[in-house]
């Protein structure tokens, strides 16, 4: 599990397309709230495939499947307080018929 609250920490996100996607979202949030880090707002959490138990669907405000680059992610937002949330990404396999 990787928790990210600032642009410097995005360097640890792989693959690069997910890194670019999250970097863009962090930049937008920091500009919107006029902050240098997201410490008081929330964080972005990138899970590994084997960390599925950390993604509890019933805890999420919403859940969706995102295609970022050539990869798919189960994406959800979990609110931990009135003004603090986690934006969570879990890599998944998508089966198509």
N, C-alpha and C positions, 0 to 999 in steps of 0.2 A: 504494500500500500504506500502510495506517495501522496502526501498532502502538500498543496502549493498555495501560498498566500501572497507571492510577489513574482515579478517578472524574472528575477535571477533564478528562482527555483524551477522555472519552466525548462531550464537546460537539462534537467534530469528526466524529462518526459520522452518516452519513445513509443511509437514511431513519430517521425518528424511532422507528419500531417496532423496528428493529434496535438503535438506541441504547438503548431501554428494556430490551430483552432482555439485552444485554451489561451494562448498568448493574446489573441485578438479579444477574447471575452474579458480577460483580466484588464487589459488596457482600457476597454470601454467602461468597465465598472469603476476603475480608478479615476477616470476622467469624469464620470457621472457624479461620483461622491467626493471628488477633490481630495483624494488620499494617495499616499505613496505605497501602502500595502493594504491587503484585505483583512488584516488581523481582527478588526472590529466588525467586519461585514460578513465574512465567511471564508470558505476555502474551496479549492478544487481538489477532488480526491480521484486518483487514478488507481484502479485495482488491477491485480493480475487475474488471469483466467481462473486460477484455483482459489480465489478469494470471494467466490460467489456468495458465501454465507454472510459477508459484510454488506451485501446489497439486499436489504429487506424491503421488498416491494410495498408492504403495508405501511412502512414508515415514510414513504415518499409522498410528496405533494403531487407529483406526476411522474410518469415513466414513459419513455419512448425509445425506439431503436434508431440510432443515427448511423449513417454511412459517412465516414470521414476517410477520404482517400479510398483505398481498397479494403478497409477494415470496417467492421460493424461493432457498435458499442451499445450496451444497454445504458441509458442515461436517465438519471433521476435527480430530483432536488429534495433534500431532506432539511426541514427547518428545525433548528435546535434551540431557537429562542425567537423573541419578537423581531429582532433585526439581524439574526445570524443564521446562515444556511450553508449546507454542503452541496456542491454541484459534483455528482459522482458519475464516473465512467467505468464500465466493466466490459472488457472485450468479450464478444460472443460470436458464435458461428451462426450464420443464417442459412437455413435450408430452403432451397427453391425447387419447385416442381417444374 
